[in-house]
Amino acid sequence: MPTPQPEQPTVPVQLLNWRDGQHFGQPAPCVLRGTTTPLRSHAKEPEHKVRAELRNAAHTGETRFVSDPPKGGPTDHA
C-alpha cells in the first residue's frame, strides 16, 4: 500500500539547518509520523527534518522545530 503524500503547506516552507551533531542519534520512531529516523530536534525528539519543516509551515508561530544558529558562513540547508 503506497504511503500517502503529506498535504502541501499554504505558506512557504522554511528549510531547517540541522547540521550539528546534536541532531543525530540511534534510529527511533519519528514523533510526527512513527517511521524510523536518526534525526533529532533541538528538544532531542526523533524527527524527520522535512516533516518538521512541513509542520512549521502548517503551524506558523510555533517554535517546536527550529534551526541551528548561523555560524557565519554561507547558508545552506542540509
Secondary structure, 3 states (H helix, E strand, C coil): CCCCCCCCCCCCCCCCCCCCHHHEEEEEECCCCCCEEEEECCCCCECCHHHHHHHHHHCCCCCCCCCCCCCCCCCCCC
